[in-house]
Amino acid sequence: MSATPNHPPIVGTAPMPGSGGATAHWTTEQDTEAFARRLAAHPQVADAFIALHGDLGAGKTTFVRHLLRALGVQGRIKSPTYAVVEPHQTASGAAWHFDFYRFDDPREWEDAGFRDVFDSPGLKLAEWPEKAAGLLPVADLDLHIALQDDGGRAVRMQPNTARGQELLR
């Protein structure tokens, strides 16, 4: 199996030269929501690929819910843990929320049409991207979320493309 044809394969997530990245501490869920709203305000988010890293309970799905709400998604936003992907329609176009936690068969990538999804316009949000390593394109933005002893989240944001850098401005 290979990565999508319009994107280079991922071979580790190397930072974009000169990208620097950023860190944050989300003390409350309102901090998570504020960051999601800030990202949603960038027009380039409509076609971004954001990879979400972190342990179970770190807040990946919570962040996705806030981002999709900020982008105008109505109704229930559920975790795609069992379905692997949940499609959504935002005010600016399509969005797909992937959860590769249970992904263990690379053939599923082809069978499910994920290559076509990643080759099409729209926002892609992927939890547990390391489970699909080698199949995913390089993420525009990697978010590493870690639960802290105080209940907050330490967040490391790594842009890997010009679009990712723009999202952090």
C-alpha positions as CSV (number, residue, x, y, z in Angstrom):
1,M,0.0,0.0,0.0
2,S,1.2,3.5,-0.6
3,A,0.3,7.0,0.3
4,T,-2.2,9.0,-1.7
5,P,-0.7,10.0,-5.1
6,N,-1.1,13.7,-4.6
7,H,0.9,13.7,-1.4
8,P,4.3,12.3,-0.5
9,P,4.2,9.3,1.9
10,I,4.9,10.0,5.5
11,V,8.2,8.7,6.7
12,G,8.1,10.1,10.2
13,T,6.8,13.6,10.7
14,A,9.7,15.8,10.0
15,P,9.1,19.5,10.8
16,M,9.0,22.0,8.0
17,P,12.4,23.8,7.9
18,G,12.2,27.0,9.9
19,S,8.7,26.1,11.2
20,G,9.5,26.3,14.9
21,G,6.2,25.0,16.1
22,A,4.5,26.3,19.2
23,T,3.4,25.1,22.6
24,A,0.3,25.9,24.7
25,H,-1.3,24.9,28.0
26,W,-5.0,24.4,27.8
27,T,-6.1,24.7,31.4
28,T,-9.8,24.3,30.7
29,E,-12.1,23.0,28.0
30,Q,-12.8,26.6,27.2
31,D,-9.1,27.0,26.2
32,T,-9.5,24.0,23.8
33,E,-12.6,25.6,22.4
34,A,-10.8,29.0,22.0
35,F,-8.0,27.4,20.1
36,A,-10.4,25.5,17.9
37,R,-12.3,28.7,17.1
38,R,-9.0,30.4,16.2
39,L,-8.2,27.6,13.7
40,A,-11.7,27.7,12.3
41,A,-11.2,31.4,11.5
42,H,-8.5,30.6,9.0
43,P,-9.8,30.0,5.5
44,Q,-7.0,27.5,4.8
45,V,-8.5,25.1,7.4
46,A,-11.1,24.1,4.9
47,D,-8.5,21.9,3.1
48,A,-6.1,21.1,5.9
49,F,-5.0,17.8,7.2
50,I,-4.6,17.9,11.0
51,A,-3.1,14.9,12.8
52,L,-4.0,14.5,16.5
53,H,-1.6,12.6,18.7
54,G,-2.1,11.7,22.4
55,D,-3.0,9.0,24.8
56,L,-6.6,7.9,25.4
57,G,-8.4,10.7,27.2
58,A,-6.0,13.4,26.2
59,G,-8.7,15.5,24.5
60,K,-8.3,14.7,20.8
61,T,-12.0,14.1,20.2
62,T,-13.0,17.1,22.3
63,F,-10.8,19.3,20.2
64,V,-12.3,17.9,17.0
65,R,-15.9,18.5,18.3
66,H,-15.0,22.1,19.1
67,L,-13.4,22.7,15.7
68,L,-16.3,21.2,13.8
69,R,-18.8,23.2,15.9
70,A,-16.8,26.4,15.1
71,L,-17.0,25.4,11.4
72,G,-20.8,25.2,11.6
73,V,-21.4,21.5,12.0
74,Q,-24.8,20.9,13.6
75,G,-26.1,17.8,15.3
76,R,-24.3,15.0,17.0
77,I,-20.5,14.8,16.5
78,K,-19.5,11.3,17.6
79,S,-16.2,9.6,17.8
80,P,-15.4,7.4,14.8
81,T,-13.6,4.9,16.9
82,Y,-15.6,1.9,15.5
83,A,-16.5,3.4,12.1
84,V,-12.9,4.7,11.5
85,V,-14.3,7.8,9.7
86,E,-17.3,10.1,10.2
87,P,-18.1,12.6,7.4
88,H,-19.4,16.1,8.2
89,Q,-20.5,19.1,6.2
90,T,-19.1,22.5,7.4
91,A,-20.0,25.9,6.2
92,S,-17.0,25.8,3.9
93,G,-17.2,22.2,2.6
94,A,-16.6,18.6,3.5
95,A,-14.8,17.5,6.6
96,W,-13.8,13.9,7.6
97,H,-12.9,12.9,11.2
98,F,-10.8,9.7,11.3
99,D,-9.9,7.6,14.3
100,F,-7.3,5.0,13.4
101,Y,-7.1,3.5,16.9
102,R,-8.6,0.2,15.7
103,F,-7.0,0.4,12.3
104,D,-4.9,-2.7,11.7
105,D,-5.3,-3.8,8.1
106,P,-3.7,-1.6,5.4
107,R,-6.0,-3.2,2.9
108,E,-8.8,-1.4,4.6
109,W,-7.2,1.9,3.4
110,E,-7.9,0.9,-0.2
111,D,-11.2,-0.9,0.4
112,A,-12.7,2.0,2.4
113,G,-11.7,4.6,-0.2
114,F,-9.5,6.6,2.2
115,R,-7.0,7.3,-0.6
116,D,-9.8,9.1,-2.5
117,V,-10.9,11.0,0.6
118,F,-7.4,12.3,1.2
119,D,-7.0,13.2,-2.5
120,S,-10.2,15.3,-2.4
121,P,-10.8,18.8,-1.1
122,G,-11.9,19.2,2.5
123,L,-10.7,19.1,6.1
124,K,-9.2,15.9,7.3
125,L,-8.8,15.3,11.1
126,A,-7.0,12.1,12.1
127,E,-6.7,10.7,15.6
128,W,-4.1,8.0,16.1
129,P,-2.4,8.7,12.7
130,E,0.6,6.6,13.6
131,K,-1.7,3.5,13.2
132,A,-1.9,4.4,9.4
133,A,1.7,5.5,9.0
134,G,3.0,5.0,5.5
135,L,-0.5,5.5,4.1
136,L,-1.3,9.1,5.2
137,P,0.1,12.2,3.6
138,V,2.2,14.5,5.7
139,A,-0.1,16.4,8.0
140,D,-0.3,20.2,7.6
141,L,-0.4,20.4,11.3
142,D,0.5,17.9,14.0
143,L,-1.1,18.5,17.4
144,H,0.4,16.5,20.3
145,I,-1.9,16.7,23.3
146,A,-0.9,15.4,26.7
147,L,-3.0,15.3,29.9
148,Q,-1.2,17.0,32.8
149,D,-1.4,16.2,36.5
150,D,-3.4,19.5,37.0
151,G,-6.1,18.3,34.5
152,G,-5.0,20.7,31.8
153,R,-3.4,19.8,28.5
154,A,0.1,20.4,27.3
155,V,-0.1,21.0,23.6
156,R,2.7,20.9,21.1
157,M,1.8,22.3,17.6
158,Q,4.0,21.3,14.7
159,P,3.4,22.8,11.3
160,N,4.8,20.6,8.5
161,T,3.6,22.7,5.5
162,A,3.0,26.3,4.5
163,R,-0.7,25.7,5.2
164,G,0.2,24.5,8.7
165,Q,2.3,27.5,9.4
166,E,-0.6,29.7,8.3
167,L,-3.0,28.0,10.6
168,L,-0.7,28.9,13.6
169,R,-0.6,32.6,12.7
